[in-house]
Amino acid sequence: MIYLQLFLSFFQIGLFSFGGGMAAMPLIQNQVVDIRGWLTLAEFTDLIAISEITPGPIAINSATFVGTQIAGLPGALASTFGYILPSCVIVSSLAWLYGKYRELTALKGVLACLRPTAVALIFSAGLSVLVLSLWGTGGFTWDAASIDFLAAALFAAGLFLLRKFKMNPVLVILVCGVISGICQWAAKVDWL
């Protein structure tokens, strides 16, 4: 039964996620955290980090990770296949249609309208992760004392390195992870 639930949940995500892997993250969060309760929001944030630094598309990595967490290797196969099946069918159909009708004005209009929607989905996922990272599970508040200043500094440094120096995102994630680990360790060590 759990395999069918994983397959159907990720089939639904795969069917309605447009705009790439990051655009699918709010849909995955909704299914996995909000509806099914398979992961907590903190575990979901960890899933995003792990999926981002491992090779392959983030949404497929996320589907595989969730499936593994919930039902082992068969769960990973069910969720991954559920996620990619709609894309395979839709992309194959669209490739045929696009090849045949690429100059059609209506098709150009539809594609132009999907771009802002994809940006909104990516922004929504990023904002959810940012709020969780800076304020924790309690959510956004105007109280400055509730902000995780180490996370805020790492966010600002990572954003700066990515935008200004166009650094490799995996390297930025690893460097920020090492800095965070050192700071967490230093906070626990009894120095006196």
C-alpha positions in Angstrom: 0.0 0.0 0.0 2.8 2.4 0.9 4.4 1.8 -2.5 1.2 2.8 -4.3 0.9 5.9 -2.1 4.5 6.9 -2.9 3.9 6.3 -6.6 0.7 8.2 -6.7 2.0 11.1 -4.7 5.0 11.6 -6.9 3.0 10.9 -10.0 0.8 13.9 -9.0 3.9 16.0 -8.3 5.5 15.0 -11.7 2.2 15.7 -13.5 1.9 19.3 -12.1 5.5 20.5 -11.6 6.5 22.9 -14.4 9.8 24.8 -14.5 12.4 22.4 -13.4 13.4 20.7 -10.2 13.3 23.6 -7.9 9.8 24.5 -9.1 8.7 21.1 -7.9 9.9 21.6 -4.3 6.7 23.3 -3.1 4.7 20.5 -4.5 6.9 17.9 -2.9 6.8 19.8 0.4 3.0 19.9 0.2 2.7 16.1 -0.4 5.5 14.9 1.8 5.3 17.3 4.8 1.8 18.8 4.8 -0.5 16.1 3.4 1.2 12.8 4.1 3.4 13.8 7.1 6.2 11.5 5.9 8.8 14.1 6.8 9.0 17.1 9.1 9.8 20.5 7.7 13.3 20.3 9.1 13.8 16.9 7.5 12.5 18.3 4.2 15.0 21.1 4.4 17.8 18.5 4.9 16.4 16.6 1.9 16.7 19.8 -0.3 20.4 20.2 0.8 21.2 16.5 0.2 19.4 16.5 -3.1 21.2 19.7 -4.2 24.7 18.4 -3.6 24.2 15.0 -5.1 24.5 14.4 -8.8 21.3 14.5 -10.9 18.1 16.6 -11.0 17.0 17.8 -7.5 13.4 16.8 -7.8 14.3 13.2 -8.9 16.9 13.0 -6.1 14.2 14.2 -3.7 11.7 11.6 -4.9 14.4 8.9 -4.5 15.4 10.2 -1.0 11.8 10.3 0.2 11.0 6.9 -1.1 14.2 5.4 0.5 13.3 7.1 3.8 9.7 5.8 3.8 10.0 2.3 2.3 13.6 1.5 1.4 14.8 0.6 -2.1 11.3 -0.5 -3.4 9.9 2.9 -2.1 12.7 4.7 -3.9 11.9 3.0 -7.1 8.1 3.6 -6.7 8.5 7.3 -6.0 11.1 7.9 -8.6 9.2 6.1 -11.3 6.0 7.9 -10.2 7.8 11.3 -10.6 9.4 10.7 -14.0 6.5 8.8 -15.7 4.3 11.9 -16.4 7.3 13.8 -17.7 8.3 11.1 -20.1 4.8 10.9 -21.6 4.2 14.7 -21.6 7.6 15.6 -23.0 7.4 13.0 -25.7 4.0 14.3 -26.7 5.1 18.0 -26.6 8.2 17.3 -28.6 6.1 15.8 -31.3 3.6 18.7 -31.2 6.3 21.4 -31.0 8.0 19.9 -34.0 4.8 20.0 -35.9 3.3 23.3 -34.8 6.3 25.4 -33.6 5.4 28.5 -35.5 1.8 28.6 -34.1 1.2 31.9 -32.2 -1.0 30.3 -29.6 1.8 27.9 -28.7 4.3 30.7 -28.3 1.8 32.5 -26.0 1.3 29.5 -23.8 5.1 29.1 -23.4 5.5 32.8 -22.5 2.8 32.5 -19.8 4.5 29.5 -18.2 7.8 31.3 -17.5 6.4 33.6 -14.7 4.6 30.7 -13.1 7.8 28.7 -12.9 9.6 31.7 -11.4 6.8 32.0 -8.8 7.1 28.3 -7.8 10.9 28.6 -7.5 10.6 31.8 -5.4 8.0 30.1 -3.1 10.2 27.1 -2.5 13.2 29.4 -1.8 11.3 31.6 0.5 10.1 28.6 2.5 13.6 27.3 2.9 14.9 30.8 3.8 12.3 31.3 6.5 13.0 27.8 8.0 16.7 28.4 7.9 16.7 31.9 9.5 13.8 31.6 12.0 13.4 27.8 12.5 10.2 25.9 12.7 8.4 28.8 14.5 8.3 30.8 11.2 8.9 34.4 10.4 8.7 37.0 13.2 9.8 40.6 13.5 11.7 39.8 16.6 15.4 40.1 15.8 16.3 37.7 18.7 14.6 34.8 16.9 16.9 35.0 13.9 19.7 32.5 13.5 22.5 34.9 12.8 25.0 32.2 11.7 22.5 31.0 9.1 21.9 34.6 8.1 25.6 35.3 7.7 26.1 32.0 5.7 23.1 32.9 3.5 24.6 36.4 2.8 28.0 35.0 2.1 26.7 32.2 -0.1 24.6 34.6 -2.1 27.5 37.0 -2.5 29.9 34.2 -3.7 27.3 32.8 -6.1 26.3 36.2 -7.6 29.6 38.1 -7.5 32.1 35.4 -8.2 29.8 32.9 -10.0 31.3 30.1 -7.8 30.2 26.5 -8.2 27.1 26.0 -6.1 28.3 22.7 -4.7 31.5 24.3 -3.5 29.5 27.1 -1.8 27.3 24.5 -0.1 30.3 22.5 1.1 32.2 25.6 2.4 29.1 26.9 4.2 28.4 23.4 5.6 32.0 23.1 6.9 31.8 26.6 8.4 28.5 25.8 10.1 29.8 22.5 11.4 32.9 24.2 12.9 30.7 26.9 14.5 28.3 24.3 15.9 31.2 22.3 17.3 32.9 25.4 18.8 29.7 26.4 20.5 29.5 22.9 22.2 33.2 22.8 23.3 33.9 23.8 26.9 36.8 26.2 26.3 37.6 26.7 30.0 
